[in-house]
Amino acid sequence: MSYRLIRPLFFALDAERAHNLSIALLRMMPTPAPLQADPMLAQTVAGIAFPNPVGLAAGYDKDGRVAHKMHGLGFGFAELGTLTPLAQPGNPQPRLFRLVEDKAVINRFGFNNGGQGAAADRIARYRRPVGEGPVIGINIGANKEATAAGRANADYATGVTCMAPLADYLTVNISSPNTPGLRALQGRAALDDLLGAVMAARPEGGPPIFLKVAPDLEPADIEDIAAACIDHRIDALIVSNTTITRPALQSVHAGETGGLSGAPLTDLSLGKLRDFRRLLGDRLPLIGVGGIANAEQAYARIRAGASLVQVYSALVYEGPYLARRINEGLKALMARDGVRHIGEVVGIDA
Ligand SMILES: Cc1cc2nc3c(=O)[nH]c(=O)nc-3n(C[C@H](O)[C@H](O)[C@H](O)COP(=O)(O)O)c2cc1C
């Protein structure tokens, strides 16, 4: 059935209920056969073979309930989480808002999740050895109390130890705006301590470590983060999380507190990706996320320096087959430009 017909039913529900319904529907879907690598789109990034460059961004499947089904919708990889060591309820509802006129979302979930232990048991049931199943990233964060008490680093180290055996890659998320104090970890001294703790916790032969940053960064922050990533041998940088800024918005929910994502984030995220690419060249793979809703935007992000892209908010507006459409569209754009493999255009417009 076309998503255009079902969308009004979802939009009639409160946004968090609609989200939970979509997860419930995916859980009922049989586990799909492995996705074949697409010869034009497949790439190896940070040592991982990605069948195509379009991934599911963190936050949709916080507890790892459906990450192993997303390749059935055309996603080349799925990032689950953010998971914290201990379960926590997150902020009071309502905490998720659709800004329909703006094709945007505001959320202030605050890392609601069932904790890493429960998720680890669940993921272990569907996890396949590297190369035999879907590419799964696990995004880790710190509990609210630990962050408030200045013990966030220990939580990240715990996350690495607990989740490394189950992940193709781990993402250190220091960029959610809904845990007070979390984004302060992006400062140079704090980041050095954090990344030191994370890399020390990574087991021998463990998965690559990615770092996910906010779009609300000054040029000096960007320089510090880039330098810290190189110093600590981070494997890839994800740019970006949601913004706490409010570009001109139409929707009645524009004034809600939280992180803004979707269409109003496109240019901001693209700009920050360019800034990182300018500093880093091809020394560190970049993953572009923020306001990507079609193949043209994905292609622009890749040409600006992203080896891979991720989407979340646009799924709300465009439906579950968005990844498949972006991949088809990417191939059409590449054929138009005489490009035979996606790797040829990474950073070509940087
Ligand atoms: C409802 C919602 C929840 C999110 N939760 C997380 C999260 O737990 N961890 C994280 O790293 N990013 C989270 N994000 C951020 C997304 O992964 C992504 O970086 C951001 O939304 C920009 O992409 P988009 O414009 O395609 O949505 C969340 C986004 C939304 C909309």
PDBQT file of the ligand as one rigid body, heavy atoms in Angstrom, charges set to zero:
ROOT
HETATM    1  C1  LIG A 401      12.868  11.404  17.539  1.00  0.00    +0.000 C 
HETATM    2  C2  LIG A 401      14.340  11.439  17.411  1.00  0.00    +0.000 A 
HETATM    3  C3  LIG A 401      15.139  10.771  18.331  1.00  0.00    +0.000 A 
HETATM    4  C4  LIG A 401      16.527  10.782  18.197  1.00  0.00    +0.000 A 
HETATM    5  N1  LIG A 401      17.282  10.104  19.096  1.00  0.00    +0.000 NA
HETATM    6  C5  LIG A 401      18.627  10.038  18.919  1.00  0.00    +0.000 A 
HETATM    7  C6  LIG A 401      19.424   9.256  19.783  1.00  0.00    +0.000 A 
HETATM    8  O1  LIG A 401      18.938   8.598  20.701  1.00  0.00    +0.000 OA
HETATM    9  N2  LIG A 401      20.767   9.260  19.565  1.00  0.00    +0.000 N 
HETATM   10  C7  LIG A 401      21.363   9.946  18.539  1.00  0.00    +0.000 A 
HETATM   11  O2  LIG A 401      22.569   9.891  18.382  1.00  0.00    +0.000 OA
HETATM   12  N3  LIG A 401      20.606  10.686  17.699  1.00  0.00    +0.000 NA
HETATM   13  C8  LIG A 401      19.268  10.738  17.856  1.00  0.00    +0.000 A 
HETATM   14  N4  LIG A 401      18.508  11.470  16.986  1.00  0.00    +0.000 N 
HETATM   15  C9  LIG A 401      19.192  12.261  15.924  1.00  0.00    +0.000 C 
HETATM   16  C10 LIG A 401      19.212  11.553  14.587  1.00  0.00    +0.000 C 
HETATM   17  O3  LIG A 401      19.971  10.369  14.648  1.00  0.00    +0.000 OA
HETATM   18  C11 LIG A 401      19.801  12.482  13.495  1.00  0.00    +0.000 C 
HETATM   19  O4  LIG A 401      21.143  12.761  13.826  1.00  0.00    +0.000 OA
HETATM   20  C12 LIG A 401      19.045  13.788  13.373  1.00  0.00    +0.000 C 
HETATM   21  O5  LIG A 401      17.659  13.593  13.552  1.00  0.00    +0.000 OA
HETATM   22  C13 LIG A 401      19.270  14.453  12.013  1.00  0.00    +0.000 C 
HETATM   23  O6  LIG A 401      18.826  13.620  10.962  1.00  0.00    +0.000 OA
HETATM   24  P1  LIG A 401      17.379  13.763  10.256  1.00  0.00    +0.000 P 
HETATM   25  O7  LIG A 401      17.195  15.212   9.914  1.00  0.00    +0.000 OA
HETATM   26  O8  LIG A 401      17.436  12.854   9.068  1.00  0.00    +0.000 OA
HETATM   27  O9  LIG A 401      16.381  13.301  11.264  1.00  0.00    +0.000 OA
HETATM   28  C14 LIG A 401      17.124  11.483  17.118  1.00  0.00    +0.000 A 
HETATM   29  C15 LIG A 401      16.315  12.142  16.185  1.00  0.00    +0.000 A 
HETATM   30  C16 LIG A 401      14.950  12.131  16.315  1.00  0.00    +0.000 A 
HETATM   31  C17 LIG A 401      14.108  12.850  15.294  1.00  0.00    +0.000 C 
ENDROOT
TORSDOF 0
